[in-house]
């Protein structure tokens, strides 16, 4: 097994263990020039959790979000159907680097997604993403 596949396996194992221990949440850290910033993320692992995402929610805390975990890196796209909150959608690759951030309009059915493969997607409030200046190349850590 290559080192990168082994590292990916360990990250996924830690996320899954934390979801069992902490009831479906994990700590996500965004590391950039603004420092190390904590987001408490609800996990979306099952097909149903991924399909529902943050739809129909009226509130979300400043440092809260949802982390979507996929089985393998893929070309992903998200839309805002039935999503009332203004979100920043952060696409993350298998090396735990931000590959792109999108700010679609609430309720939009126009899909957004990067031109590179993603393994994770983090949805947070648009204002939080902008305040933290999340951008391509930022590091991401899970705990």
N, C-alpha and C positions, 0 to 999 in steps of 0.2 A: 504494500500500500504506500503510495507516495506521501510525502510530508504534508502537502496541501490537502489531500483527501483525509488524512488522519486528523489534521487540525480542524477541518470542516466537521468531521464526525464528532470531535470533542465539543465544539461549539454547540452543535445540535443536541448532543447529549445533555450538556449543561442547561440549555434552554428548556428541554423537556423535563429534566429533573426539577428545575425551578418552578415550572408550571404545576407540577404535582405538589410541591411543598407550599407554594404561595398561591395556589388557587387560580392558575391561569394568567399570572402576571410575571413580568421580568423587568429588571432594570436595564435600560439602554442608555449608554453614554455616547454622546457626540463630542468628539475631541477635535478642536480647531483653535484658531487664534483667540477665541473668546474663552478658552479654558476647556475643562471637562464638565459637561452639562448633563444632568440626569433627567431622563424621561421614564416615568413608570408606565410600562406598556402592557396592555391587555394582549394576550396571545390569540392569534387567529391561525389555527393549525388545520382544523378539519375543513372539508369542502364547504360545509354549511356556515362555519364561522367566517371563512373567506368571502363567501357570497354575500353575507349580511354586512360584514365590516362595521362601519360606524353609521350605517343608514338609520334614519328615524331618530337619532339622538339629538337632543336639544342643547345639551351642555357637555363640556369636556374641560377638565382642569388645565391650567396653564402648562404644567409639566407632565401631562398625561397624553397617552396616545394608544395606538394599536399597532402591533408588530405582526405582519403576515410572514409566515415561514413556508417556503416552497421546497419541494423534494429535490429539485435540481435547478441550476441556473437556466433561465428561460427568458425569451422576449415577452415581457409582461406589459399590460396596459390596464389602467384603472379609470373608472368614471365616477361621477358624483350623483348618480340617480338616487333619489330619495335621501340624499345627504344634505342636511340643512346647514351644517357648520362650515365655515371657510377653512379649508385644510391646506397644509403643505404635505405633499406626497413625496416621500424621500425613497428613492430606489437605491438599493445597496447590493454590491456584488459579493461573490464568495470569499473575497479577500477582506471583507468588512470595510470597504471604502464606499463612500457616497458616489454614485455615478451620475445622478441627476435629481433635481427637485422641481416639482411642478405645483402651480397654484391655480387649479381649475375653479371655475365659478360654482358655488353651491347649486345643486340640482341639475347640473349640466350632464347631458348624455354623450358628450364628445369624449372619447377615450384619450388619455394621455399616457405616455410611456417613453422611455429612453430607447436609443438605437443600439444599446448594449444589453447583454443578458444580466438579469437580476436574480438573486436568491432570496432576498428579503425586501419587504416594503414597510416603511414606517409612516403611519399617518398621524400627524399632530396638528394643532391649531396653526393656521397661517401666521398669526402674530408671533407665536413662539418660534417657528422656523425662521422668520425674518429677524426677530430679536437675537437669536443665536447665530445668525448669519450662516446657516447651513448651506453648504455648496459642494460641488463636485470636488472629490479628493479628500474630504474630511474623513477622519477615522471614526469607526463605530466599534463599541465594545458591548458585550452582553454579560450580565451577571445574574 
